[in-house]
Amino acid sequence: MKGRLAEIIICMGSSCFSRGNKKALHIIQAFLKERGLAARVVFKGSHCLGKCEMGPIIKIDETEYQQLDINQLPGILEQAFPEQ
């Protein structure tokens, strides 16, 4: 990720939000703050990604994570944004 903006999109549709993206939102925000990445990562919500049955969904750059296990999210973030 060095020197470029990355993008995280979190589905905020009611299905994904109730299935775990409410917690994912807070985990991602804390991760970006702790790592000082807020200025280098565009983090935004999407009203619905249209794949409600596959939720919760987040997308990091071009990689989409479906049926996200919130317990795995910290590891996913560490892999996507290794410490520099």
C-alpha positions in Angstrom: 0.0 0.0 0.0 3.0 2.2 0.2 2.3 5.7 -1.1 -1.1 5.1 -2.6 -4.6 5.5 -1.4 -6.4 2.3 -0.6 -10.2 1.9 -0.4 -12.4 0.1 2.0 -16.1 -0.2 1.3 -18.4 -1.6 3.9 -22.0 -2.6 3.1 -24.3 -0.6 5.3 -27.5 -2.3 4.0 -29.8 -3.5 6.7 -29.0 -7.2 6.1 -25.2 -6.7 6.2 -25.4 -4.2 9.1 -27.4 -6.6 11.3 -25.3 -9.6 10.4 -22.1 -8.0 11.7 -21.1 -4.9 9.8 -22.2 -2.8 12.7 -19.2 -4.3 14.7 -17.0 -4.3 11.6 -17.4 -0.6 11.2 -16.0 0.0 14.7 -13.2 -2.5 14.2 -12.1 -0.9 10.9 -12.2 2.6 12.3 -10.1 1.6 15.3 -7.6 -0.2 13.1 -7.1 2.8 10.8 -6.7 5.1 13.8 -4.3 2.9 15.6 -2.1 2.5 12.5 -2.3 6.1 11.4 -3.8 5.1 8.1 -6.9 7.4 8.0 -5.2 9.8 5.6 -4.1 7.0 3.2 -7.3 4.9 3.2 -10.6 6.0 1.8 -13.2 4.3 4.1 -16.8 4.6 3.1 -20.1 2.9 3.4 -22.3 1.6 0.6 -26.1 1.6 1.0 -26.3 -1.9 -0.4 -23.9 -4.0 -2.6 -26.9 -6.1 -3.8 -25.7 -9.4 -2.4 -27.7 -9.5 0.8 -27.6 -13.3 1.0 -23.8 -13.2 1.0 -23.5 -10.6 3.8 -21.9 -9.2 5.7 -19.7 -7.8 3.0 -16.7 -5.5 2.9 -14.4 -4.7 0.0 -10.8 -3.8 0.3 -9.6 -2.4 -3.0 -10.6 -5.1 -5.5 -11.0 -7.9 -3.0 -14.5 -8.6 -1.7 -15.0 -10.5 1.5 -18.4 -12.1 1.7 -20.0 -13.8 4.7 -17.4 -12.0 6.8 -16.6 -13.6 10.1 -16.0 -10.6 12.4 -13.4 -12.6 14.3 -11.3 -12.8 11.2 -11.5 -9.1 10.3 -8.4 -8.0 12.3 -6.3 -10.6 10.5 -7.8 -9.5 7.1 -6.9 -5.9 7.9 -3.4 -6.9 9.0 -2.8 -8.7 5.8 -4.2 -5.9 3.6 -2.3 -3.2 5.5 1.0 -4.7 6.9 2.9 -2.4 9.2 5.4 -0.3 7.3 
